[in-house]
């Protein structure tokens, strides 16, 4: 494949599904009646378009992020690119070898061991047996399941299956790697390994298409992003611009210093616990929309658990205006124990003491298990300002241009006011 040729070309892509709203037939007469009715409804146009007129090129060495709400068409697009399903309109031209990881453990047989499934899954992806044998040690080492390699996969957790499946796909010598929202299943360490591997793949001159609700991961990994909504391509641009548009259109319902988080708000995690509300407060519990210079502030999370979580870890991150994380606080900091969560709704408070320099900020919040598995994660969920006015006194940031985000506590020594200059001779040191 020439370096000037696109690895994937998508032209006028459309995918139509027929939507059925009838109960299952129980008799032959009902089956015939429903078949006739379906034909009539189709002729009248009862249809659903998962994709409409989507076009773009993906070049070698490019990491492309797909961003959009659930049902926007991201997974459908990847399935068409990987030839799992066929388009209704348009076409996809893909040059070279393709590796896909669209569903956890796709192609794994539960009765076979992990080792046997590596060979089976590798063969499905198009790897030759000698290639799999040559890469087996690297695949197993990356996945971290070496102790259980000869155990049947039916005894694996979902996290173990996705680690092994991703490892097989990532070690295929492919020209294009397609990854669809699998990182939410793995723990934090494995997520970092996956992002590192995908970064390496792109820098080796191969192409990556990455679907994830982890917006910061899209911004870190990808060179470019597409925003899909209702099957249409809404925006093609830099990851920062696309993520900003996405959050602007479909972020949480924020009123003052409180964000109410509906089920349709972009999030990642297993969903066994969900953050329903995020509030910014002063230390007395009053609502805040802006923090004064040096003012401690409180973040309150309303968290709903659907099952007992013995060791819950709550995370609060503060990001600057560019979305980069500048501070992280967790309830296990300082060797504190994790919190037990019973099923139901809980309120969790955290008081943060940090001097934020004047500017715009946002909160990212999460709930995890102690082993690192993410239950719910919401990025840039609540925005607020830091003012150049102190809570008391005349303290302020003295310059027009603000450099950095946080002013640390510091101690200084040096000449006192009115003290004479230190005498001496400066010596130039050359190397």
SEDREN-678351 format. One line per 8 residues: number of its first residue (from 1); their letters; for each residue x, y, z of N, C-alpha, C. Coordinates in steps of 0.001 Angstrom, whole numbers, plus 500000, padded with zeros to 6 digits. Atoms other than C-alpha are relative to their C-alpha. Layout:
N
NUM = A = X:Y:Z:X:Y:Z:X:Y:Z  ...
***
This chain:
431
1 = XXXXXXXX = 500837:498820:500000:500000:500000:500000:500876:501236:500000  499243:498749:500075:501384:503390:498997:499688:500885:501187  500207:499120:498857:501895:505905:501796:499041:501129:499674  500911:498924:500388:499849:508418:499777:498553:499533:499906  501342:500540:500104:496844:506104:499515:499352:499920:501376  500672:500170:498707:494214:506112:502277:499925:498526:500372  500173:501380:499542:494106:502973:504398:498542:499585:499904  501441:500246:500105:490299:503266:504433:499363:501215:499345
9 = XXXXXXXX = 500787:498926:500625:488025:505301:502178:498520:499654:500147  501438:500180:499790:484356:505675:503138:499283:501007:499113  500661:499140:500978:482079:507051:500413:498487:499841:500091  501463:499954:500014:478409:508011:500917:499337:498853:500723  500453:501209:499326:477843:505264:503456:498631:500177:500657  501308:500019:499357:474296:504467:504541:499642:498586:500407  500428:501316:499537:472858:501590:506574:498579:500108:500531  501417:499986:499642:469128:500918:506884:499618:498690:500676
17 = XXXXXXXX = 500599:501162:499339:467338:498580:509280:498490:500178:500001  501455:499980:499874:463655:497660:509338:499632:499755:501457  500395:500083:498598:462030:498183:512725:498671:499271:500102  501225:500779:499789:459439:495626:513883:499423:500330:501363  500674:499678:498747:456861:496452:516559:498892:498993:500295  501045:501000:499829:454916:493196:516676:500475:498894:500920  499634:501120:499145:454814:490339:519134:500296:498775:499144  499631:501209:500730:456222:486966:518134:498766:499152:499701
25 = XXXXXXXX = 501136:500834:500401:453760:484782:516191:500049:498647:500701  500096:501313:499337:452544:481614:517923:499275:498967:499150  500697:500934:500880:450474:480080:515098:500399:500290:498563  499686:499818:501413:450892:479594:511368:499213:501165:499420  500821:498906:500513:448022:481998:510691:500595:501354:500376  499389:498738:499571:449687:484738:512759:501291:500275:499230  498755:499843:500755:453004:484118:510971:499725:500550:498609  500329:499534:501343:451384:484567:507532:499458:501422:500022
33 = XXXXXXXX = 500573:498645:499887:449430:487642:508667:501098:501034:500220  498917:499059:499705:452542:489288:510076:500924:500168:498805  499130:499899:501174:454571:488472:506943:499397:500942:498965  500676:499104:500942:451974:490214:504742:500068:501438:500503  499984:498649:499422:451813:493172:507151:501374:500626:499890  498643:499468:500101:455600:493539:507151:500282:500502:498598  499805:499564:501369:455593:493726:503374:499312:501323:499719  500726:498748:500179:452969:496493:503474:500738:501145:500684
41 = XXXXXXXX = 499325:498945:499262:454850:498444:506146:501304:500405:499325  498752:499662:500695:458117:498203:504216:499715:500888:498805  500314:499189:501165:456464:499578:501118:499611:501416:500411  500360:498675:499511:455225:502491:503273:501187:500694:500670  498793:499344:499527:458774:503173:504515:500222:499982:501491  499698:500099:498571:458855:501989:508161:501423:499467:500128  498598:500364:500040:462621:502025:508384:500795:500865:500970  499105:499259:499119:465509:503163:510557:501372:500041:499352
49 = XXXXXXXX = 498683:499827:500594:468734:504581:509143:501024:500178:501116  498938:499910:498990:471676:503861:511443:501129:500901:499534  499003:499110:500597:474005:505739:509049:499396:500655:498765  500483:499282:501186:473285:508373:506412:501128:500826:499396  499093:499182:500815:475705:509698:503781:501275:500380:500759  498754:499781:499260:478934:509307:505808:501179:499790:499046  498822:500094:500876:482175:509997:503903:501222:500553:500726  498720:499510:499481:485803:510344:505032:501109:499064:499533
57 = XXXXXXXX = 498811:500809:500269:489344:509074:504384:500788:499826:501287  499095:500275:498884:491641:507454:506950:501348:499616:499412  498679:500234:500580:495349:507583:506148:500883:499199:500941  499054:500786:499209:498220:505416:507314:500675:500890:501036  499365:499253:498926:499758:506502:510590:499061:500937:500727  500976:499102:499388:496561:508306:511586:499168:499240:501025  500882:500562:498970:494626:507597:514794:498730:500836:500006  501283:499317:500165:490969:508488:514284:499058:499601:501126
65 = XXXXXXXX = 500974:500265:498951:488514:508795:517179:498591:500211:499496  501422:499836:500312:484759:508279:516749:499280:500366:501284  500670:499474:498818:482710:510314:519218:498519:500156:499689  501436:499844:500182:478960:510302:519705:499244:499280:501093  500827:500634:498975:476112:509298:521960:499704:498549:499629  500460:501354:500298:474839:505727:522256:498920:500071:498927  500963:499996:501093:472934:504966:519065:500329:500977:498886  499643:499020:501037:474777:507593:517006:500451:499345:498706
73 = XXXXXXXX = 499567:500709:501205:476060:504937:514567:501454:499602:500004  498555:500273:499957:479661:504464:515736:500294:498518:499782  499731:501436:500122:479560:500674:516147:499558:499470:498643  500450:500409:501336:477566:500247:512934:501049:500345:498950  498959:499589:500943:480240:502194:511057:501190:499053:500064  498860:500910:499878:483006:499985:512442:499673:498618:499451  500383:501324:500519:481084:496809:511583:499984:499978:498482  499979:499937:501465:480722:497965:507987:501442:500072:499500
81 = XXXXXXXX = 498603:499906:500412:484404:498939:507721:500676:498640:500106  499366:501311:499795:485385:495502:509083:499299:498884:499241  500730:500945:500865:482935:493787:506673:499197:498974:500789  500901:500869:499241:480887:492201:509464:498584:500145:499475  501295:499761:500616:477801:493798:507914:500201:500826:498747  499882:499309:501280:477142:495281:504489:499195:501295:500021  500754:498739:500035:476056:498870:503773:498786:499898:499088  501150:499891:500897:472710:499721:502219:500337:500883:498820
89 = XXXXXXXX = 499556:499082:501055:474278:502563:500259:501472:500310:500209  498606:499605:499914:477786:503719:499483:500939:498808:500022  499020:501076:499992:480969:501749:499777:501172:500359:500917  498777:499861:499215:484084:501195:501867:501117:499328:499230  498803:500560:500624:487489:500690:500245:501071:499935:501075  498976:500188:498971:489947:499225:502744:501161:499245:499384  498815:500609:500581:493484:498440:501638:500853:499404:501111  499121:500617:499019:495636:495999:503544:499255:499147:501008
97 = XXXXXXXX = 500498:500920:498984:495157:493723:506525:499327:500771:501127  500777:499306:498998:492604:494643:509173:499844:499131:501245  500236:500674:498720:492416:493711:512881:498866:500723:500702  501173:499395:499383:489154:494278:514730:499803:499458:501407  500414:500391:498656:488160:494250:518382:498744:500797:500306  501264:499276:499905:484500:495209:518359:499145:499531:501162  500765:500494:498865:483056:493019:521122:500924:499136:500840  499138:500727:499074:484595:491434:524192:500009:498512:499675
105 = XXXXXXXX = 499860:501442:500185:485925:487970:523410:499315:499451:498773  500614:500500:501221:484429:487744:519929:500838:498857:499426  499289:501147:500561:485335:484333:518502:500594:499077:501041  499482:500879:498942:486310:482842:521874:499003:498876:500282  500846:501156:499670:485005:479356:522658:500134:499743:501494  499917:500090:498536:484106:479003:526363:500612:498706:500507  499479:501280:499526:485123:475347:526588:501487:499823:499716  498579:500096:500329:488577:475896:525093:500822:500827:500989
113 = XXXXXXXX = 499110:499263:499098:491544:477096:527125:500377:501340:499390  499515:498722:500508:493025:480564:526824:500996:499814:498885  498997:500268:501033:495937:479146:524843:499332:499601:498689  500684:500463:501210:493627:477348:522400:499218:501144:499349  500756:498875:500555:491514:480485:522020:500898:501037:499353  499058:499109:500669:494599:482540:521162:500199:499538:498560  499809:500533:501351:495181:480242:518189:498720:500112:499179  501274:499898:500710:491461:480186:517294:499727:501444:499591
121 = XXXXXXXX = 500290:498603:500290:491033:483959:517550:500992:500568:498998  498995:499554:500958:494294:484593:515713:499680:499531:498594  500366:500527:501319:493144:482350:512868:498811:500761:499416  501150:499220:500460:489814:484216:512686:500443:501348:499460  499496:498694:500427:491763:487473:512368:500916:499911:498786  499186:500159:501196:493840:485999:509544:501469:499715:500259  498601:500302:499686:497065:485084:511358:500291:498533:499683  499567:501375:500239:498969:481979:510278:500500:499387:501304
129 = XXXXXXXX = 499625:500671:498759:499803:479361:512891:501443:500343:500403  498610:499674:499668:503551:480079:512666:500115:501407:500571  499985:498627:499490:502878:483770:513215:499497:500039:501443  500529:500039:498640:500784:483009:516312:501017:499381:500949  498992:500645:499148:503445:480635:517679:501155:500950:500303  498892:499076:499820:506110:483289:517153:499656:501120:500977  500411:498870:499173:504080:485929:518993:499300:499583:501296  500801:500475:498868:502471:483733:521668:500491:500578:501324
137 = XXXXXXXX = 499474:499505:498724:504780:484772:524491:499680:501486:500186  500289:498567:499913:504324:488478:523714:498518:500245:500250  501451:499860:499820:500526:488072:523484:499608:499700:501443  500358:500417:498638:500297:486251:526809:500553:500977:501021  499395:499060:499054:502675:488621:528572:499221:501308:500037  500757:498750:500050:500723:491662:527411:498643:499854:500682  501346:500203:499453:497381:490174:528462:499992:499829:501509  499935:500190:498562:498545:489303:531982:499201:498821:500511
145 = XXXXXXXX = 500791:501158:499563:496643:485979:532079:500822:498716:499940  499142:501176:500174:499651:483629:531943:499684:498893:501001  500294:501021:498984:498650:481868:535191:498770:499169:499660  501262:500678:500316:495298:480912:533685:499925:499593:498533  499989:500203:501441:496382:480285:530098:499410:498659:499590  500497:501327:500357:495466:476597:530162:498679:499658:500684  501344:500162:499436:492158:477091:532001:498954:500315:498942  501064:499657:500956:488870:477082:530033:499580:501460:500138
153 = XXXXXXXX = 500362:498583:500008:487825:480592:529042:498683:500256:500731  501271:499796:499294:484378:480026:530610:500224:500368:501464  499686:499631:498622:486104:480493:533980:500650:501377:500104  499376:498679:500006:487617:483858:532944:498966:501066:500361  500841:498820:499824:486198:487158:534113:499917:500745:498671  500117:499219:501239:485039:489613:531457:501268:500810:499757  498759:499254:500155:488188:491646:532148:501121:499151:499440  498965:500897:500517:490449:488648:531508:499762:499701:498530
161 = XXXXXXXX = 500298:500298:501409:488652:487841:528254:500361:501174:499100  499716:498852:500866:488949:491388:526938:501499:500246:499923  498550:499812:500056:492639:491570:527885:500627:499046:498996  499443:500979:500925:493384:488384:525979:499583:500311:498564  500479:499689:501350:491212:489382:522999:500716:501215:499428  499299:498800:500481:492793:492832:522749:501446:499667:499668  498599:500327:500217:496263:491360:523026:500203:499276:498677  499886:500713:501281:495669:488996:520102:499864:500989:498848
169 = XXXXXXXX = 500233:499049:501095:494267:491789:517903:501145:500993:499872  498950:498977:500040:497004:494254:518882:501305:499457:499443  498751:500573:500491:499773:491821:517928:499901:499474:498565  500127:500318:501419:498389:491152:514454:500702:501085:499188  499316:499039:500874:500577:492791:511806:499000:500547:498987  501079:499478:500833:497646:494765:510432:500336:501389:499500  499886:498641:500501:497404:497920:508378:498997:500922:500681  501055:499232:499331:494234:499024:510210:499569:499249:501244
177 = XXXXXXXX = 500477:500572:498743:493232:498407:513858:498728:500723:500396  501295:499445:499607:489561:498926:514800:499700:499571:501431  500236:500287:498585:488769:499170:518527:498730:500715:500436  501293:499439:499624:485247:499693:519902:499735:499829:501488  500447:499889:498603:484750:500672:523570:500252:498737:500819  499679:501177:499193:486534:497700:525111:500789:500370:501240  499125:499642:498889:488730:499647:527517:499241:500149:501305  500766:499817:498768:485894:500186:529999:499976:498735:500841
185 = XXXXXXXX = 500064:501250:499264:486084:496508:530973:501275:499743:500783  498728:500252:499342:489768:496423:531893:500244:500940:501169  499662:499114:498896:491350:497914:534980:500885:501135:499497  499290:498789:500404:493301:501181:534989:501356:499686:499376  498683:500341:500546:496715:499569:534391:499892:499455:498583  500150:500567:501331:495474:497593:531414:499545:501060:498997  500412:498921:500890:493760:500666:529958:501211:500803:499529  498799:499269:500384:497095:502480:530025:500840:499201:499009
193 = XXXXXXXX = 499253:500837:500937:498780:499517:528310:499354:500011:498617  500709:500004:501279:496097:499462:525612:500224:501304:499244  499787:498711:500651:496408:503171:524916:501430:500123:499482  498614:499986:500447:500178:502816:524747:500209:499153:498767  499861:500883:501158:499887:499914:522317:499382:500631:498758  500635:499369:501149:497464:501777:520058:500825:501195:499521  499108:498900:500376:499775:504796:520127:501183:499477:499200  498869:500598:500720:502670:502550:519053:499588:499551:498604
201 = XXXXXXXX = 500497:500474:501293:500558:501032:516258:499913:501158:499010  500135:498850:500895:499770:504470:514832:501363:500551:499604  498687:499442:500309:503401:505615:515070:500858:499046:499173  499330:500934:500900:504495:502478:513204:499516:500169:498560  500488:499741:501353:502626:503861:510188:498704:499307:499682  501292:500641:500217:499438:501853:510643:498881:500947:500427  501151:499144:499694:495937:503323:511029:499195:499393:501137  500810:500429:498860:493756:503150:514138:498678:500747:499966
209 = XXXXXXXX = 501313:499391:499783:490022:503775:514526:499561:499606:501400  500224:500218:498579:489092:504164:518180:498649:500597:500401  501294:499556:499487:485548:504357:519598:500025:499901:501516  500011:500029:498539:485259:505339:523257:499232:501194:500536  500598:498881:499271:483235:507426:525685:501016:500656:500921  498936:499390:499199:486527:508141:527489:500611:501131:499173  499666:498901:500892:486943:511564:525935:501454:500433:500126  498588:499648:499846:490351:512310:527420:500903:499006:499272
217 = XXXXXXXX = 499223:501006:500728:491631:509029:525961:499973:500299:498504  500091:499625:501418:490364:510114:522531:500923:501183:499712  499156:498837:500216:492153:513446:522920:501488:499654:500072  498584:500362:499862:495423:511829:524054:500479:499143:498847  499562:500996:500973:495517:509042:521477:499879:500480:498560  500373:499781:501398:493952:510470:518335:500550:501318:499443  499587:498804:500730:495178:512965:515734:498794:500757:499462  501175:499463:500657:491673:513535:514423:498783:499281:500553
225 = XXXXXXXX = 501208:500634:499471:488082:512826:515458:498798:500350:499133  501274:499788:500684:484640:512478:513894:498893:499993:501044  501163:499962:499127:481411:513418:515674:498791:499496:499223  501183:500567:500633:478418:511255:514756:498772:500280:500867  501269:499828:499304:474808:512017:515679:498878:499558:499072  501140:500533:500762:471728:510118:514494:500426:499482:498634  499524:500608:501228:473813:508371:511860:500676:500939:499029  499402:499025:500911:475163:511565:510285:501332:500491:500551
233 = XXXXXXXX = 498711:499434:499618:478679:512977:510312:499802:501489:500269  500246:498623:499598:478281:516228:512283:501259:500854:499931  498774:499196:499947:481938:517273:512520:501202:499115:499758  498724:500658:500256:485395:516260:511303:501080:501026:500339  499022:499000:499593:488220:518030:513130:500981:499467:501016  499055:500413:498976:490810:517992:515861:499237:499393:501169  500695:500612:498859:489963:515836:518909:499506:501030:501015  500426:498985:499041:489853:518924:521150:498739:500716:499571
241 = XXXXXXXX = 501179:499291:500509:487351:520738:518927:498770:499097:499971  501125:500929:500086:485180:517648:518422:499451:499685:501396  500443:500282:498631:485070:516818:522145:499278:501213:500581  500650:498788:499493:484214:520440:522969:498586:500141:499440  501333:499942:500610:481296:520390:520494:499078:498947:500600  500785:501096:499433:480106:517044:521861:499481:500358:501392  500405:499646:498643:480075:518261:525464:499053:501195:500004  500879:498835:500093:478446:521543:524449:498584:499587:499645
249 = XXXXXXXX = 501322:500394:500473:475560:519749:522738:499317:498987:500907  500630:501113:499277:475047:516697:524940:500584:499782:501391  499499:500100:498645:476688:517407:528273:498855:499986:501003  501034:500086:498969:474836:517344:531597:499188:501275:500095  500848:498847:499749:472047:519682:532619:500532:500712:501238  499376:499290:498885:474022:522145:534747:499232:501266:500311  500666:498799:499516:472166:524750:536787:500830:500520:501159  499133:499461:498965:474504:526980:538788:501169:499072:500241
257 = XXXXXXXX = 498896:500873:499645:476977:524795:540639:499619:498556:500126  500438:501393:499931:475051:521526:540215:499732:499459:498607  500259:500685:501269:475031:519106:537283:499163:498756:500291  500858:501179:499897:472161:516606:537081:500338:499091:498829  499425:500894:501004:473435:513565:535197:498971:498959:499581  500946:500975:500521:470911:511703:533055:500704:498796:499394  499421:501222:500559:471427:508251:531539:500585:500222:498613  499502:499759:501361:472084:509786:528095:501263:500845:499972
265 = XXXXXXXX = 498780:499207:499950:475071:511834:529289:501199:499096:499706  498830:500832:500319:478415:510551:527875:500713:499519:501256  499352:500588:498826:479979:508167:530382:500603:498665:499601  499443:501329:500223:482009:504976:530616:499996:499252:501324  500023:500839:498808:482138:502056:533065:498986:498887:499875  500897:501158:500041:480224:498882:533879:498556:500358:500294  501358:499570:499692:477184:500806:535166:499433:499431:501279  500509:500556:498746:476886:498903:538461:499821:501079:501067
273 = XXXXXXXX = 500273:498803:499206:477080:502300:540148:499961:501171:499034  500128:498852:500891:476030:505581:538560:499943:501287:500817  500022:498678:499376:476698:509178:539536:498814:500759:499422  501235:499348:500437:473367:511003:539404:500068:501527:500098  499938:498555:499818:474367:514485:540553:501384:500377:500513  498714:499460:499550:477548:516544:541054:499778:501452:500390  500215:498637:499517:477526:519733:543143:501310:500598:500499  498860:499231:499502:480140:522397:543893:499504:500894:501131
281 = XXXXXXXX = 500468:499285:498816:479866:523959:547378:501173:500646:500729  498990:499524:499067:481722:526018:549917:500054:499030:501184  499806:500963:498905:482873:524318:553114:498826:499969:500966  501190:499987:499139:479640:525321:554876:498809:499334:499328  501090:500661:500705:477516:523553:552234:499188:500904:499108  500710:499094:500902:476410:526641:550280:500414:499791:498561  499722:500206:501427:476189:526451:546482:501048:500986:499493  498988:499164:500641:479118:527796:544440:499904:499855:498494
289 = XXXXXXXX = 499793:500076:501451:479477:528666:540774:501412:500454:499649  498623:499538:500197:482948:530204:541188:500748:499893:501324  499144:500146:498821:485843:529674:543598:500918:501210:500079  499100:498868:499807:487768:532603:545052:501442:499513:500161  498585:500343:499920:491556:532680:545104:500326:499439:501391  499625:500631:498740:492726:530230:547775:498845:499409:500777  501165:500485:499258:489182:529214:548781:499882:498475:499918  500300:501442:500045:488699:525545:549795:498573:499808:499462
297 = XXXXXXXX = 501348:500268:500511:485696:523978:548087:499656:498529:500183  500513:501350:499778:483553:520895:548504:499310:499503:498738  500697:500657:501113:482376:518472:545812:499122:498905:500588  500940:501013:499499:479275:516397:546569:499509:499152:498829  500470:500954:501006:478435:513279:544556:498785:499260:500530  501122:500898:499724:475063:511552:544557:500205:498753:499152  499609:501239:500686:475890:507928:543691:498954:498925:500281  500976:501083:499866:473395:505130:543037:500658:498666:499651
305 = XXXXXXXX = 499443:501340:500218:474590:501520:543398:498864:499023:499760  501027:501003:500299:472617:498632:541900:500274:498668:500683  499667:501211:499256:474420:495931:543897:501060:500364:501042  498999:499666:498988:476707:495781:546955:501396:500138:499389  498623:499766:500440:480182:497211:546291:500847:500137:501259  499302:500001:498702:482421:496287:549247:501095:501043:500111  498861:499090:499939:485374:498497:548319:499916:501000:498851  500198:498974:501035:484348:501600:546360:501051:501089:500130
313 = XXXXXXXX = 499039:498902:500056:486861:504230:545300:499364:501140:499212  500557:498822:500646:485607:507737:544478:501148:500893:499536  498949:499174:500606:487657:509974:542204:499438:501362:499602  500342:498652:500449:487490:513729:541677:501238:500589:499333  498906:499383:500732:489679:515332:539031:499657:501431:499640  500167:498608:500410:490151:519022:538297:500799:500201:498719  499350:499771:501299:490936:519982:534693:499975:501473:499663  499952:498626:500469:491981:523259:533130:499123:500216:498789
321 = XXXXXXXX = 500878:499658:501119:490290:524999:530225:500253:499151:498765  499692:500850:501152:492060:522720:527724:499630:498546:500225  500412:501363:499708:490675:519582:529405:501067:499147:500637  498925:500782:499390:494042:518451:530796:499828:499954:501515  500131:500195:498556:493900:517016:534303:501152:500681:500727  498959:499329:499238:495782:519157:536818:500040:499528:501452  500015:500486:498620:494773:517506:540123:499031:498836:500105  500855:501161:499757:493270:514234:541350:499918:499742:501492
329 = XXXXXXXX = 500218:500373:498602:491763:513363:544734:499130:498749:500042  500770:501228:499821:490480:509936:545842:499790:499751:501488  500288:500266:498586:488923:508697:549058:500994:499023:500628  498989:500912:499439:491794:506186:549442:501363:500680:500120  498731:499286:499845:494513:508886:549403:500445:499959:501460  499478:500040:498636:496789:508797:552428:499756:498683:500690  500213:501346:499465:496190:505056:552873:498674:499873:500750  501331:500168:499419:492536:505596:553815:499325:498784:499383
337 = XXXXXXXX = 500662:501179:500553:490283:502541:553354:498934:500385:498981  501116:499747:500919:487797:502301:550453:498677:499962:500758  501307:499892:499351:484094:502799:551186:499094:498847:499577  500995:501000:500383:481450:500052:551314:498723:500684:499519  501240:499439:500545:478387:500825:549171:498931:498917:499978  501159:500878:500093:475054:499111:549737:499144:500439:498816  500887:499576:501088:472448:499112:546940:499158:501198:500444  500765:498801:499686:470679:502471:546802:500766:501255:499695
345 = XXXXXXXX = 499429:498690:500290:471452:506187:546622:500806:500497:501192  499096:499524:498956:474361:507673:548602:500523:501382:499624  499322:498734:500220:475892:511131:549025:501417:499921:500543  498587:500036:499642:479675:511483:549117:500550:501409:499882  499417:498658:499996:481447:514732:550055:501516:499927:500055  498545:499850:499929:485073:515696:549456:500330:501483:500024  499549:498614:499916:486714:518974:550484:501411:500096:499435  498711:499827:500664:489601:520115:548279:500592:501349:500397
353 = XXXXXXXX = 499295:498765:499637:492155:522682:549417:501140:500214:499019  498998:499690:501007:494110:524120:546515:499741:501415:499498  500151:498637:500500:494755:527621:545231:500013:499967:498481  500119:499987:501457:493462:527724:541670:500225:501416:499500  499767:498694:500606:494758:530582:539545:498785:500407:499167  501187:499552:500741:492155:532721:537710:499862:499286:498658  500247:500696:501254:490558:530864:534820:498756:499133:500073  501142:500899:500106:488000:528260:533754:500443:498569:500269
361 = XXXXXXXX = 499653:501349:499574:487966:524732:535188:498791:499081:499857  501092:500973:500018:485916:521549:535133:500346:498830:500907  499843:501170:499142:485379:518496:537333:499751:498729:499197  500196:501365:500496:485805:514888:536209:499836:499104:501219  500288:500821:498818:484345:512306:538605:499844:498540:499591  500104:501428:500298:484359:508526:538840:499773:499177:501245  500142:501019:498955:483481:505477:540909:500645:498730:499472  499266:501191:500417:485739:502408:540762:499954:498948:501107
369 = XXXXXXXX = 499692:501019:499006:486283:499105:542489:501454:500164:500431  498637:499866:499488:489430:498847:544582:501021:499370:499053  499079:500647:500933:490956:496563:541899:500197:500793:498709  499798:499140:501160:490721:499384:539349:498919:499944:498950  501086:500077:500984:487591:498346:537425:499073:501201:500175  500814:498784:499955:485590:501461:536562:498519:499654:499931  501446:500187:499970:481888:501466:537469:499288:501146:499295  500572:498835:500678:481083:504996:536273:501074:501081:499924
377 = XXXXXXXX = 498959:498995:500210:483250:507777:534860:499437:501086:499113  500573:498860:500700:482128:511238:533756:501065:501081:499856  498943:499025:500247:484577:513629:532138:499425:501401:499811  500351:498584:500158:484332:517437:532425:498503:500200:500215  501434:500079:499766:480908:517025:533979:499435:501296:500566  500490:498758:499401:480698:520368:535809:501065:501081:499835  499063:498906:500211:482318:523662:534849:499855:501080:501057  500043:498906:499038:483234:526493:537168:501187:500929:499737
385 = XXXXXXXX = 498947:499002:500177:485449:529584:537374:500797:500170:501285  499183:499562:498866:488308:530597:539645:500235:501495:499836  499958:498538:500075:488260:534313:540457:501319:500542:500525  498796:499320:499514:491115:536719:541023:499641:500916:501177  500426:499292:498801:489531:537807:544280:500108:499028:501158  499821:500895:498857:490495:536344:547644:498737:499957:500847  501123:500131:499092:487984:535112:550189:500035:501120:501051  499832:498882:499072:489395:537729:552585:501375:500619:499743
393 = XXXXXXXX = 498724:499333:500230:492207:540285:552423:500164:500448:498559  499719:499429:501316:493870:541694:549321:500793:499069:499091  499224:500933:500817:495524:538563:547938:499427:499939:498588  500441:500115:501385:495384:538360:544132:501184:499563:499139  498959:500344:500972:497304:537137:541077:500373:501277:499265  499662:498627:500395:499297:540201:539963:500166:500240:498510  499661:499808:501414:499783:539571:536220:498778:499785:499113  501108:500134:500948:497468:539871:533228:499987:498609:499372
401 = XXXXXXXX = 499898:501342:500584:498727:536648:531608:500171:498977:501128  499943:501018:498952:498058:533633:533835:500812:498819:499483  499157:501133:500382:500771:530992:533662:499744:498856:500974  500304:501149:499155:499724:527578:534942:498599:500052:500559  501342:500135:499446:496695:526575:536969:499967:500075:501524  500019:500134:498540:497698:526057:540598:501164:500777:500596  498933:499346:499254:499662:528228:543018:500297:499156:501241  499705:500852:498847:501395:525885:545473:500380:500823:501225
409 = XXXXXXXX = 499450:499383:498800:502186:526738:549077:501521:500030:499855  498552:499897:500168:505772:527970:549107:500593:500869:501100  499244:499183:499061:508397:529445:551413:501223:500543:499276  498909:499345:500706:511011:531923:550201:500982:500617:501009  498984:499316:499213:514274:533185:551641:500818:500877:499060  499229:499099:500855:516428:536023:550364:500147:501342:500672  499774:498684:499389:517159:539678:550904:498712:500576:500568  501134:499330:499386:514816:541454:553293:499861:501388:499396
417 = XXXXXXXX = 500181:498643:500541:513297:544780:552226:500990:500975:500614  499045:499008:499534:515932:547517:552470:501375:499468:500296  498683:500581:499710:518845:545065:552934:500958:500320:498865  499039:499721:501078:522090:545892:551053:500232:498789:499108  499713:501094:500939:523016:543844:547992:501200:499207:500466  498871:500869:499661:525319:540880:548508:501151:500293:499054  498833:499723:500832:528843:541634:547319:500705:498711:499652  499264:501191:500421:530965:539145:545439:500261:500048:498531
425 = XXXXXXX = 499628:500044:501413:532350:538184:542105:499340:498792:499359  500640:501107:500718:530381:536102:539651:501030:499278:499162  499038:500797:500757:532312:533273:538085:499259:499291:498860  500603:500667:501144:531432:532066:534591:500512:498584:499901  499622:501406:500143:531405:528313:534195:499664:499566:498587  500216:500462:501378:531873:526903:530739:500198:498495:499927  499866:501449:500178:531406:523345:529625:500579:499698:498640
***
